[in-house]
Amino acid sequence: MKIRFHVIAFMTLTVLILAACSKNTEIPVNPDSQSNADKVLAFIQGMGYSGSSIVDNGDAYIVAGDIRFPKDMRVPDTKIRTEQNWTGSILTRANSQNIRIKVDPSMTSMMAEIQSAVNNWNTAGAIWLHFVVVTSTSYDILIKDANLGTGICGQATFPSNGAAGNLVLINKAYIANHSFSQRQRTITHELGHTISLMHTNRADGILIPGTPPTDASSLMNEGQCNSGATVLSPNDKKAVQWLY
C-alpha cells in the first residue's frame, strides 16, 4: 500500500458551517449559491479527488468519508499548483499553542476517549501544539455526536485562516461497541484533520520532510474505522513535529 503524509491546502477558507438544509421546488435556486457550489466541487476535484470519493450531502460535499466541504465555503482565489495537490496550510503559532476543545453534552459519555485523544497529540513531541478541553463558551473546536450513517466513524473540518478546524462529528452510536482503544483512535484521527493532517494512505499530496513514502502503522490512514492503529506511529509524530 502506498502511503504518504500530507498537509491540507487551504489558504483563505472561511469558518465551516454545518447548517441543515432542505430542497423545495417552489423556492427559486439562488444562482450565486449554485455557482459557488460548483466552484467548491471544482476546487475539491482540483486537489486530486475523483468523483467516486466525493458525496453530495445537501449543504456540503463529503470527501473520503470524513472530510466536510460546505457548499457555501469561500473558495481560495489562488489556483492549486499543478505539480502538487496541496499547497500547505497550518495553524498560526498563537493558535496552535492553545487549541480549546468544547465537548457538546451529546459527547460527555466519551470524555475519557476524548482526553486520551488529546493526550496522544499533546505528547507527540511537537513544540508548538497543545490541545486543552474547556467548559467555557469560548472554544476553537466543538466535538459533538452526529448520525453519520453506517461505516462512518467521524468527520472533521480542516483549518481555516490559521485556526484549527472548528468541528468534529463523532458517530457515537456506531462506535459505541468498539473497544476503548478504537473509540479514542477515531477521535484522535479526526483531531488530526483539524490541525492539517490528511489521510496518509492517499497517493497525492506533499510528502512531509523526514517521513517515508510508506507507513502501514499510521493512525491517519483512511478507511480503517475499528481496525486501524490506536497510537500515533513514529512517522505520525515526525509529521506533526515538522508542522509544529
Summary of the structure (lengths in Angstrom):
residues: 244
radius of gyration: 17.2
end to end distance: 27.2
largest distance: 55.7
contacts: 767
relative contact order: 0.21
helix: 29%
strand: 15%
